[in-house]
Amino acid sequence: MHEFDLLRDEKQNLLDENFWEELKTLIRNVRPFCVIATPPCSTYSRARNHYSAKPGPRPIRSREHPRGFPWLAQKDKIKADEGTLLAERTWEIFNLASDVGAFYLGEFPEDLGATKNGIPASIWQMQQVQDLLVLPGCSTLRAVTK
């Protein structure tokens, strides 16, 4: 088993182009049974859209601007760009897993639609996700809570 986590080792940064290429090469060579990836949801979180009721970070993207609002300050633009890239790399790694015959598993909150402050962006709206969902054997699960 190979596990990669930036919190365990700062060299395992999926934003680093060299590490990203090494990881893809490893998957091609090892041909794992399963690839599990969980892209960070902090920049997509609908909790950001509740800023008027509870203090906290404001949204930095929406359904209309899924890659980030064009008026973002540099600090928030970097957060949006990194979140987008990590989501895109998740879908790329899942496609690679499919190519080598591996199962793949991801986790991300469902798209719950509008809030009173707008419609949050969701990776479920991304074209890459839609393309992935039509691959043979791909399915989604919805957690049911009581």
C-alpha beads as a LAMMPS data file, in Angstrom:
LAMMPS data file: protein, C-alpha beads

146 atoms
145 bonds

1 atom types
1 bond types

-500.0 500.0 xlo xhi
-500.0 500.0 ylo yhi
-500.0 500.0 zlo zhi

Masses

1 110.0

Atoms # bond

1 1 1 0.000 0.000 0.000
2 1 1 1.209 3.484 -0.858
3 1 1 -0.214 6.454 1.000
4 1 1 0.431 10.067 0.113
5 1 1 -0.560 12.890 2.400
6 1 1 0.840 16.391 2.510
7 1 1 0.221 16.521 6.264
8 1 1 2.517 13.525 6.757
9 1 1 5.240 14.628 4.374
10 1 1 5.534 18.089 2.824
11 1 1 7.310 16.537 -0.185
12 1 1 4.020 14.816 -1.112
13 1 1 2.436 17.987 -2.414
14 1 1 0.156 17.215 -5.348
15 1 1 0.545 20.827 -6.450
16 1 1 4.233 20.151 -7.095
17 1 1 4.590 19.225 -10.763
18 1 1 7.524 16.824 -10.203
19 1 1 5.751 14.906 -7.443
20 1 1 2.566 14.802 -9.526
21 1 1 4.431 13.239 -12.464
22 1 1 6.122 10.714 -10.115
23 1 1 2.724 9.704 -8.722
24 1 1 1.245 9.141 -12.175
25 1 1 4.286 7.071 -13.176
26 1 1 3.918 4.998 -10.008
27 1 1 0.270 4.254 -10.818
28 1 1 1.146 3.263 -14.383
29 1 1 3.939 0.961 -13.170
30 1 1 2.357 -0.552 -10.062
31 1 1 -1.147 -0.879 -11.529
32 1 1 -2.820 -0.748 -8.110
33 1 1 -6.010 -2.518 -7.148
34 1 1 -7.601 0.742 -6.007
35 1 1 -6.862 4.461 -5.966
36 1 1 -8.506 6.594 -3.295
37 1 1 -8.456 10.376 -3.541
38 1 1 -10.318 13.035 -1.614
39 1 1 -9.900 16.518 -3.028
40 1 1 -10.122 19.317 -0.467
41 1 1 -13.541 20.920 -0.326
42 1 1 -12.676 24.055 1.665
43 1 1 -12.842 26.433 -1.300
44 1 1 -16.029 24.776 -2.571
45 1 1 -17.742 24.518 0.806
46 1 1 -21.300 25.795 0.900
47 1 1 -20.590 26.801 4.514
48 1 1 -18.840 29.835 3.005
49 1 1 -22.245 30.982 1.713
50 1 1 -23.573 31.354 5.254
51 1 1 -21.255 34.260 6.082
52 1 1 -24.171 36.620 6.776
53 1 1 -25.548 34.351 9.520
54 1 1 -22.273 33.128 11.012
55 1 1 -18.850 34.719 10.849
56 1 1 -16.386 32.891 8.685
57 1 1 -14.735 32.929 5.294
58 1 1 -16.746 34.289 2.396
59 1 1 -17.260 32.299 -0.802
60 1 1 -14.519 32.543 -3.401
61 1 1 -16.389 30.738 -6.195
62 1 1 -19.950 30.050 -7.328
63 1 1 -21.771 27.985 -9.920
64 1 1 -21.445 30.945 -12.291
65 1 1 -17.709 31.287 -11.478
66 1 1 -16.610 27.707 -10.617
67 1 1 -12.879 28.467 -10.953
68 1 1 -13.137 31.493 -8.650
69 1 1 -14.605 34.955 -8.793
70 1 1 -12.725 37.203 -11.236
71 1 1 -12.519 39.974 -8.598
72 1 1 -10.695 37.927 -5.966
73 1 1 -7.756 39.362 -4.083
74 1 1 -4.481 37.567 -4.834
75 1 1 -4.584 35.491 -1.604
76 1 1 -8.054 34.122 -2.389
77 1 1 -7.236 33.671 -6.073
78 1 1 -4.345 31.411 -5.092
79 1 1 -6.677 29.377 -2.830
80 1 1 -9.252 29.040 -5.627
81 1 1 -6.613 28.102 -8.214
82 1 1 -5.081 25.480 -5.924
83 1 1 -8.487 24.005 -5.050
84 1 1 -9.405 23.829 -8.730
85 1 1 -6.108 22.195 -9.670
86 1 1 -6.427 19.591 -6.907
87 1 1 -9.964 18.757 -8.036
88 1 1 -8.798 18.448 -11.639
89 1 1 -5.916 16.232 -10.602
90 1 1 -8.318 13.985 -8.710
91 1 1 -10.279 13.389 -11.897
92 1 1 -7.077 12.897 -13.870
93 1 1 -5.857 10.264 -11.405
94 1 1 -9.244 8.498 -11.540
95 1 1 -9.051 8.371 -15.319
96 1 1 -5.548 6.965 -15.037
97 1 1 -6.779 4.378 -12.519
98 1 1 -9.497 3.375 -14.966
99 1 1 -6.913 3.088 -17.750
100 1 1 -4.777 0.645 -15.724
101 1 1 -7.794 -1.395 -14.610
102 1 1 -7.873 -0.148 -11.017
103 1 1 -10.913 0.708 -8.971
104 1 1 -11.112 4.300 -7.747
105 1 1 -12.898 5.893 -4.875
106 1 1 -13.417 9.545 -4.077
107 1 1 -15.350 11.513 -1.533
108 1 1 -16.833 14.949 -1.883
109 1 1 -19.992 16.570 -0.477
110 1 1 -22.997 16.453 -2.771
111 1 1 -24.217 19.499 -4.673
112 1 1 -27.126 20.770 -2.586
113 1 1 -27.951 23.740 -4.802
114 1 1 -28.792 27.281 -3.797
115 1 1 -28.338 28.999 -0.461
116 1 1 -29.852 32.351 0.448
117 1 1 -26.549 33.979 -0.581
118 1 1 -26.183 32.333 -3.972
119 1 1 -25.444 29.017 -5.640
120 1 1 -22.146 27.534 -4.451
121 1 1 -19.767 25.894 -6.870
122 1 1 -19.386 22.133 -6.612
123 1 1 -16.952 19.785 -8.256
124 1 1 -20.021 17.765 -9.283
125 1 1 -20.691 20.582 -11.778
126 1 1 -17.253 20.222 -13.417
127 1 1 -17.105 18.724 -16.907
128 1 1 -14.326 16.367 -15.792
129 1 1 -16.715 14.786 -13.289
130 1 1 -19.418 14.399 -15.907
131 1 1 -16.889 12.748 -18.237
132 1 1 -15.761 10.407 -15.459
133 1 1 -19.304 9.368 -14.555
134 1 1 -19.846 7.807 -17.992
135 1 1 -16.815 5.500 -17.728
136 1 1 -17.692 1.797 -17.532
137 1 1 -18.233 0.713 -13.934
138 1 1 -18.386 4.223 -12.509
139 1 1 -21.157 4.903 -10.025
140 1 1 -21.919 7.252 -7.183
141 1 1 -23.101 6.680 -3.648
142 1 1 -25.028 8.980 -1.418
143 1 1 -24.566 8.690 2.320
144 1 1 -27.876 8.543 4.128
145 1 1 -27.967 9.921 7.646
146 1 1 -30.784 9.800 10.136

Bonds

1 1 1 2
2 1 2 3
3 1 3 4
4 1 4 5
5 1 5 6
6 1 6 7
7 1 7 8
8 1 8 9
9 1 9 10
10 1 10 11
11 1 11 12
12 1 12 13
13 1 13 14
14 1 14 15
15 1 15 16
16 1 16 17
17 1 17 18
18 1 18 19
19 1 19 20
20 1 20 21
21 1 21 22
22 1 22 23
23 1 23 24
24 1 24 25
25 1 25 26
26 1 26 27
27 1 27 28
28 1 28 29
29 1 29 30
30 1 30 31
31 1 31 32
32 1 32 33
33 1 33 34
34 1 34 35
35 1 35 36
36 1 36 37
37 1 37 38
38 1 38 39
39 1 39 40
40 1 40 41
41 1 41 42
42 1 42 43
43 1 43 44
44 1 44 45
45 1 45 46
46 1 46 47
47 1 47 48
48 1 48 49
49 1 49 50
50 1 50 51
51 1 51 52
52 1 52 53
53 1 53 54
54 1 54 55
55 1 55 56
56 1 56 57
57 1 57 58
58 1 58 59
59 1 59 60
60 1 60 61
61 1 61 62
62 1 62 63
63 1 63 64
64 1 64 65
65 1 65 66
66 1 66 67
67 1 67 68
68 1 68 69
69 1 69 70
70 1 70 71
71 1 71 72
72 1 72 73
73 1 73 74
74 1 74 75
75 1 75 76
76 1 76 77
77 1 77 78
78 1 78 79
79 1 79 80
80 1 80 81
81 1 81 82
82 1 82 83
83 1 83 84
84 1 84 85
85 1 85 86
86 1 86 87
87 1 87 88
88 1 88 89
89 1 89 90
90 1 90 91
91 1 91 92
92 1 92 93
93 1 93 94
94 1 94 95
95 1 95 96
96 1 96 97
97 1 97 98
98 1 98 99
99 1 99 100
100 1 100 101
101 1 101 102
102 1 102 103
103 1 103 104
104 1 104 105
105 1 105 106
106 1 106 107
107 1 107 108
108 1 108 109
109 1 109 110
110 1 110 111
111 1 111 112
112 1 112 113
113 1 113 114
114 1 114 115
115 1 115 116
116 1 116 117
117 1 117 118
118 1 118 119
119 1 119 120
120 1 120 121
121 1 121 122
122 1 122 123
123 1 123 124
124 1 124 125
125 1 125 126
126 1 126 127
127 1 127 128
128 1 128 129
129 1 129 130
130 1 130 131
131 1 131 132
132 1 132 133
133 1 133 134
134 1 134 135
135 1 135 136
136 1 136 137
137 1 137 138
138 1 138 139
139 1 139 140
140 1 140 141
141 1 141 142
142 1 142 143
143 1 143 144
144 1 144 145
145 1 145 146
